[in-house]
Amino acid sequence: MTRLILNPLFWAVVIIVAWLVVITMSIVSNPDGARAQNDKHASTSLAQLGG
């Protein structure tokens, strides 16, 4: 177990998997797509129109 923890390849895989999970969760929470995250003004104006 100690050898696995000290293995840089193990940590590289852990970081890549965690990064993919974060991206997947952000896509799931924002079905409009990644472009909508950059356009904060559009989402605020939509919220104001909704009341």
C-alpha distances in whole Angstrom, upper triangle without the diagonal:
4,5,5,6,9,10,13,14,11,13,16,16,15,18,20,20,20,23,25,24,26,29,29,30,32,34,34,36,38,40,42,40,38,42,43,40,42,45,45,49,49,47,49,52,51,50,54,56,54,55
4,5,5,6,9,12,14,11,13,16,16,16,18,21,21,21,24,25,25,27,30,30,31,33,35,35,37,39,41,43,41,39,42,43,40,42,45,45,49,50,48,49,53,52,51,54,56,55,56
4,6,5,6,10,11,10,12,15,15,15,18,20,20,21,23,25,25,27,29,30,31,33,35,36,37,39,41,43,40,39,42,43,40,42,45,45,49,50,48,50,53,52,52,55,57,56,57
4,5,5,9,9,7,9,12,12,12,15,16,16,17,20,21,22,24,26,27,28,30,31,32,33,36,37,40,37,35,39,40,37,39,42,42,46,47,45,47,50,49,48,52,54,52,54
4,5,8,10,7,8,11,12,11,13,16,16,16,19,21,21,22,25,26,26,28,30,31,32,34,36,38,36,34,37,38,35,37,40,40,44,45,43,45,48,47,46,50,52,50,52
4,6,9,8,8,11,13,13,14,17,18,18,20,22,23,24,26,28,29,30,32,33,34,36,38,40,37,35,38,40,37,38,41,42,45,46,44,46,50,49,48,51,54,52,54
4,5,5,7,9,10,11,13,15,16,17,19,20,22,23,25,26,27,29,31,32,33,35,37,39,36,34,37,38,36,37,40,41,45,45,44,46,49,48,48,51,53,52,53
4,5,5,6,9,10,11,12,14,15,16,18,20,21,23,24,26,27,29,30,32,33,35,36,33,31,34,36,33,34,37,38,42,42,41,43,46,46,45,49,50,50,51
4,5,5,6,9,10,11,12,14,15,17,18,20,21,22,24,26,27,29,30,32,33,35,32,29,33,34,32,33,37,37,41,41,40,42,45,45,45,48,50,49,51
4,5,5,6,9,10,11,12,14,16,17,18,20,21,23,25,26,27,29,30,32,34,31,29,32,34,31,33,36,37,41,41,39,41,45,44,43,47,48,47,49
4,5,5,6,9,10,10,12,14,15,16,18,20,21,23,24,26,27,28,30,32,29,27,30,32,29,30,34,34,38,38,37,39,42,41,41,44,46,45,47
4,5,5,6,9,10,11,12,14,15,17,18,20,21,23,24,26,27,29,30,27,25,28,30,27,28,32,32,36,37,35,37,41,40,40,43,45,44,46
4,5,5,6,8,10,11,12,14,15,16,18,20,21,22,24,26,27,29,26,24,27,29,27,28,32,32,36,36,35,37,40,39,39,43,44,43,45
4,6,5,6,9,10,11,12,14,15,16,18,20,21,22,24,26,28,25,24,27,28,26,27,31,31,35,35,33,35,39,38,37,41,42,41,43
4,6,5,6,9,10,11,12,14,15,17,18,20,21,23,24,26,23,21,24,26,23,24,28,28,32,32,31,33,36,35,35,38,40,39,41
4,5,5,6,9,10,11,12,14,15,17,18,20,21,22,24,21,19,22,24,22,23,27,27,31,31,30,32,35,34,34,38,39,38,40
4,5,5,6,9,10,10,12,14,15,16,18,20,21,23,21,19,23,24,22,24,27,28,31,31,29,32,35,34,34,37,38,37,39
4,5,5,6,9,10,11,12,14,15,16,18,20,22,20,18,22,23,20,22,25,25,29,29,27,30,33,32,31,35,36,35,37
4,5,5,6,9,10,11,12,14,15,17,18,20,17,15,19,20,17,19,22,23,27,27,25,27,30,30,29,33,34,33,35
4,5,5,6,9,10,11,12,14,15,16,18,16,14,18,19,17,19,22,23,27,26,25,27,30,29,29,33,34,33,35
4,5,5,6,9,10,10,12,14,15,18,16,15,19,19,17,20,23,23,27,26,24,27,29,28,28,31,33,31,33
4,5,5,6,9,10,11,12,14,16,14,13,16,17,14,17,20,20,23,23,21,23,27,25,25,28,30,29,31
4,5,5,6,9,10,11,12,14,11,10,13,14,12,14,17,18,22,21,20,22,25,24,24,28,29,28,30
4,5,5,6,9,10,11,13,11,11,15,15,14,17,19,20,23,22,20,23,26,24,24,28,29,27,30
4,5,5,6,8,10,13,12,12,15,15,13,16,19,19,22,21,19,21,24,22,22,26,27,25,27
4,5,5,6,9,11,9,8,12,11,9,13,15,15,18,18,15,18,21,20,19,23,24,23,25
4,5,5,6,8,6,7,11,10,10,13,15,16,19,17,16,19,21,19,20,23,24,23,25
4,5,6,9,9,10,14,13,12,16,17,18,21,19,17,20,22,20,19,23,24,22,25
4,6,9,9,11,13,12,11,15,16,15,18,17,14,17,19,17,16,20,21,19,22
4,5,6,8,10,8,8,12,12,12,15,14,11,14,17,14,15,18,19,18,20
4,5,8,10,9,10,14,14,15,17,15,13,16,18,15,16,20,20,18,21
4,7,8,6,9,11,11,12,14,12,10,14,15,13,15,18,18,17,20
4,6,6,8,10,11,13,15,13,12,16,17,16,17,21,21,20,23
4,5,6,7,9,11,14,13,13,16,18,17,18,21,22,22,25
4,5,5,7,10,12,11,11,14,16,15,17,20,20,21,24
4,5,5,7,9,8,8,11,12,12,13,16,17,17,20
4,6,6,10,10,9,11,14,13,14,17,18,19,21
4,6,9,9,10,12,14,15,16,18,19,20,22
4,5,6,7,9,11,11,13,15,16,17,20
4,6,5,6,9,10,11,13,14,16,17
4,5,5,6,9,10,11,12,14,16
4,5,5,6,9,10,11,12,15
4,6,5,6,9,10,11,13
4,5,5,6,9,10,11
4,5,5,6,9,10
4,5,5,6,9
4,5,5,7
4,5,5
4,5
4
